Amino acid sequence: MEVRDALYIIFGYLLGSILFARLGGLIFKKTDIMAESPDKNPGTMNAFTYGGFRCGVFTLCGDLLKGFFPVFLYRSGELPENPLMLSFVMAAPVLGYILPFYDIKHGGKGIAATGGFMFALDVRIALIAAIVFAVVFFTTRYVSVGSLAITALFPILMLIFYPGQW
């Protein structure tokens, strides 16, 4: 592992640790909206439900971007990307979101951060995953089932779009 790789992983983890639903609740509603939600999850669904439309959009954009930026910046660097390190860079913001360094017990599920790194990796994969997530969510009404569906679909899409590279 090069220093560059470690810095991107650390950057991704720290960026992932920013809980935009909590921040959005403070900005738009002047309260900790996670305290109002039964599951205390700092995710987009709770941001829309307990913080309102602006808080939800703010949270969704922030959570997507926290997954997007580390991967996008890593892939746009001058040095060639290492596929193993790229995997760690993709995982870092999701891990930071799920287990933020300052409060490991109160992270999110990492769904939007995962979508963000998918957009940085390949827009086609991200759009297919978003459609599958939406269909599964609106059919079952469970965010967790939608996230499981895209988690299972991601390696299949990688094999389809990048055969022989993984």
TORDO-90022 format. One record per atom (N, C-alpha, C, O): y, z, x. Coordinates in steps of 0.001 Angstrom, whole numbers, plus 500000, padded with zeros to 6 digits. Layout:
N
YZX
...
//
This chain:
166
498824500000500847
500000500000500000
501241500000500894
501374500809501813
502122499085500598
503382499004501327
504415499919500681
504263500332499531
505455500228501425
506534501073500905
507140500435499659
507453501122498688
507301499125499698
507860498385498560
507042498649497296
507603498919496233
505724498569497415
504850498800496264
505021500219495730
505126500428494522
505048501184496633
505203502586496223
506534502810495512
506605503547494529
507581502172496013
508901502333495382
508918501758493964
509504502356493062
508286500617493765
508223500046492416
507397500924491482
507740501077490310
506325501494491987
505490502382491171
506269503638490791
506243504064489637
506955504225491754
507767505423491475
508890505088490505
509137505833489557
509575503965490739
510645503522489836
510114503350488412
510737503802487451
508965502696488285
508373502485486965
508017503790486285
508259503956485089
507445504718487035
507076506012486447
508321506776485985
508346507315484878
509344506821486827
510570507543486460
511261506887485259
511735507581484360
511316505568485245
511904504857484113
511088505116482851
511643505300481768
509771505129483001
508900505409481862
509092506800481307
508849507032480123
509523507730482140
509712509115481706
510937509320480819
511100510385480223
511790508316480728
512948508419479836
512456508213478407
511942507147478070
512613509222477580
512151509143476191
513324508702475318
514156509518474923
513379507426475028
514518506849474323
514638507335472884
515744507357472342
513538507724472251
513634508261470895
514397509578470903
515234509827470035
514105510404471872
514822511688471982
516288511435472299
517174512051471706
516539510531473232
517905510187473608
518645509537472437
519801509864472169
517974508615471739
518582507959470578
518897508926469463
519927508801468800
518021509889469248
518287510913468229
519538511703468550
520334512010467662
519709512031469816
520905512779470224
522166511925470092
523227512425469719
522040510637470399
523203509751470324
523576509441468872
524742509552468494
522591509052468062
522891508542466727
522832509595465623
523476509435464586
522086510643465826
521936511646464769
522386513029465217
522430513963464415
522714513159466478
523175514422467067
522150515545466937
522511516717466833
520863515174466943
519794516164466853
518541515633467541
518421514435467797
517628516520467832
516343516127468401
515446515703467245
514866516547466562
515333514409467028
514558513920465883
513065514190466045
512325514183465062
512622514425467259
511203514709467465
510832516060466862
509685516271466469
511792516967466789
511537518271466170
511262518107464673
510568518929464074
511808517044464069
511614516800462637
510276516138462321
509755516290461216
509721515412463275
508491514667463008
507276515581463120
507232516446463995
506296515400462248
505116516272462271
504326516197463574
503795517207464035
504244514990464179
503431514851465395
504247515015466675
503678515039467767
505561515127466559
506473515316467703
506424514162468699
506822514327469852
505947513013468275
505800511867469165
507133511157469334
507776510815468341
507567510926470586
508847510256470823
508708508737470839
509116508080471797
508139508191469789
507913506760469728
508842506056468760
509637506681468059
508722504746468742
509580503900467930
509441504190466437
510437504236465714
508201504386465977
507988504637464545
508729505901464099
509393505902463063
508614506961464873
509331508187464527
510837508020464669
511598508629463917
511276507209465618
512712506968465776
513278506281464535
514353506644464059
512558505291464013
513003504634462776
512937505602461592
513863505667460784
511849506344461499
511629507228460353
512615508395460320
513184508688459268
512822509055461441
513620510268461458
515018510089462044
515879510950461867
515246508987462733
516554508763463329
517352507651462687
518557507538462910
516682506817461881
517371505715461234
517231504408461989
516631504349463062
517797503362461406
517645502011461936
518192501864463355
517505501346464236
519432502322463579
520038502166464912
519254502930465978
519065502437467091
518807504113465639
518005504899466574
516677504192466860
516215504177468001
516072503614465838
514812502898466005
514955501672466884
514123501427467757
516009500899466655
516245499698467470
516542500095468916
516031499480469852
517363501119469091
517669501624470428
516387502042471148
516188501711472316
515531502761470452
514276503236471036
513355502076471376
512798502026472473
513191501149470453
512331499999470699
512803499207471916
512003498869472788
514092498913471973
514632498156473110
514470498925474419
514050498358475427
514802500206474401
514660501019475613
513225501099476084
512956500980477279
512296501300475155
510886501421475529
510299500091476001
509465500066476906
510730498993475394
510295497674475884
510835497409477289
510111496941478167
512112497713477486
512739497437478778
512180498316479896
512120497885481048
511773499536479570
511218500396480621
509893499857481139
509538500096482293
509166499141480312
507944498487480767
508225497146481432
507491496719482323
509291496487480993
509636495150481472
510206495159482894
509723494432483762
511227495979483129
511982495890484377
511166496095485654
511294495280486567
510345497123485769
509612497278487033
508711496078487347
508630495644488496
508043495550486335
507141494413486545
507936493150486852
507592492408487772
508985492905486098
509824491736486331
510407491763487743
510352490762488457
510962492898488142
511560493006489474
510511492870490571
510757492223491589
509351493471490373
508276493374491364
507833491921491535
507618491459492655
507699491211490425
507223489827490482
508296488869490983
507965487785491463
509554489231490887
510620488325491319
511049488597492757
511986487968493248
510381489521493436
510714489834494822
510361488703495764
509677487753495384
510827488811496984
510594487772497989
509169487817498536
508621486786498926
508573488996498566
507223489131499089
506203488721498035
506456488878496841
505060488199498456
504029487841497470
503492489093496779
503382490160497383
503166488934495515
502671490096494769
501198490337495073
500416489399495233
500847491580495146
499482492009495349
498920492327493961
499454493208493287
497858491642493505
497356491873492139
496979493328491850
497187493810490737
496430494025492837
496077495431492622
497334496274492454
497404497120491562
498319496044493304
499569496795493201
500316496424491920
500956497277491306
500234495160491519
500853494752490261
500268495563489105
500993495956488192
498979495809489144
498343496620488100
498929498022488068
499167498576486995
499160498595489242
499758499930489299
501208499914488829
501657500843488158
501942498858489181
503333498730488733
503379498593487206
504270499148486564
502427497858486623
502375497725485163
502038499064484516
502592499405483471
501142499817485125
500704501092484543
501740502203484697
501780503119483875
502565502141485718
503489503234486031
504443503600484891
504542504782484563
505157502641484264
506056503045483178
505298503561481949
505791504430481230
504120503030481717
503311503499480589
502872504935480856
502943505786479969
502422505200482072
502019506555482436
503207507506482378
503073508635481905
504368507063482854
505574507886482771
505946508209481343
506428509306481057
505730507269480445
506031507472479030
505047508450478395
505437509320477616
503776508298478734
502750509161478160
502822510566478759
502654511557478049
503071510644480063
503112511927480776
504405512045481579
504374511942482805
505556512261480903
506803512372481660
506749513589482592
506233514645482226
507289513420483793
507165514451484826
507770515789484410
507325516829484895
508754515796483542
509444517030483169
508835517716481948
509193518853481638
507914517036481247
507306517641480058
506013516894479727
505971516106478782
504981517140480495
503731516381480407
503094516458479016
502373515540478625
503340517516478275
502689517685476971
503388516930475837
502843516852474735
504574516374476077
505330515778474974
505760514340475231
506908513976474977
504857513540475725
505152512131475937
504793511302474720
504378511827473687
504961510009474860
504655509089473774
503289508456473950
502475508909474755
503052507408473191
501763506715473251
501790505530474211
500736505060474640
502967505048474550
503079503979475539
502959502571474987
502810501622475756
503021502416473686
502795501099473082
503915500125473434
503641499024473910
505158500506473212
506270499596473481
506420499336474979
506761498221475375
506173500340475816
506233500120477268
505163499120477696
505392498307478592
503996499180477060
502942498214477330
503402496816476922
503188495851477655
504029496709475761
504580495425475330
505612494900476308
505685493696476553
506413495798476870
507425495390477845
506819494797479097
507293493769479582
505770495426479637
505177494848480842
504443493558480516
504327492684481375
503938493419479275
503304492154478889
504329491027478865
504028489910479286
505546491307478373
506606490296478377
506975489898479798
507217488721480062
507022490854480714
507350490543482107
506228489747482769
506479488929483654
505011489985482346
503856489312482931
503713487887482401
503595486938483177
503724487743481069
503547486424480457
503991486510478996
503405487249478206
505005485768478652
505564485811477295
504516485417476256
504499485976475159
503651484470476582
502614484049475630
501699485211475278
501389485434474108
501275485939476280
500392487091476055
501111488138475221
500530488712474300
502371488388475541
503139489390474796
503310488993473337
503179489835472450
503598487729473079
503791487291471692
502488487360470901
502495487776469742
501383486963471501
500087487065470820
499778488528470538
499346488871469438
499998489398471533
499745490828471345
500635491405470244
500179492222469444
501891490987470200
502808491485469168
502352491057467778
502406491847466835
501909489823467650
501423489337466352
500167490088465937
500043490508464787
499234490260466873
497999490994466562
498330492430466180
497784492962465213
499226493059466939
499622494433466614
500197494509465205
499816495379464421
501115493598464884
501749493611463562
500732493407462447
500764494117461442
499839492455462614
498828492191461583
497934493413461392
497678493830460262
497465493979462486
496587495151462386
497338496334461802
496811497036460939
498562496566462260
499337497689461737
499603497539460242
499386498481459480
500072496364459814
500398496193458399
499160496159457513
499243496410456310
498009495847458112
496754495869457355
496214497288457217
495777497696456141
496248498036458320
495646499379458322
496649500504458110
496273501597457685
497919500249458400
498986501257458363
498830502325459442
499368503425459315
498082501993460517
497890502910461642
498393502260462924
497873501230463352
499403502864463532
499920502381464803
498828502442465869
498707501537466694
498042503506465848
497004503679466870
495959502570466816
495470502143467862
495606502098465634
494628501010465524
495235499719466069
494545498946466734
496497499483465799
497176498313466356
497233498367467873
497029497353468541
497509499543468422
497574499656469877
496190499506470504
496070498934471587
495156500000469856
493793499799470356
493419498316470337
492741497823471238
493868497623469306
493567496190469204
494192495411470356
493535494560470956
495453495693470670
496079494936471756
495552495383473119
495517494588474058
495147496631473235
494552497097474489
493239496374474751
492953495986475883
492449496195473712
491184495464473850
491430493973474073
490665493317474779
492485493442473478
492785492019473572
493386491620474921
493171490498475379
494125492510475555
494845492181476787
493948491587477872
494282490527478401
492818492221478233
491996491609479291
491432490240478893
491254489365479740
491158490067477617
490650488779477150
491729487705477314
491445486596477766
492956488039476948
494064487094477101
494323486784478578
494628485645478931
494203487786479428
494382487549480864
493329486577481390
493631485709482209
492102486726480921
491036485809481354
491259484391480821
490944483411481495
491798484293479617
492073482982479039
493215482279479762
493098481110480129
494324482996479966
495508482380480554
495483482317482080
496174481493482679
494690483184482710
494625483218484168
493158483271484625
492743484241485260
492386482247484310
490965482267484703
490800482267486226
491465481520486944
489907483116486684
489614483165488104
490598483927488963
490393484047490170
491658484442488374
492654485147489165
492475486655489138
493112487361489920
491637487159488269
491496488623488133
490112489033488449
489791490220488393
//
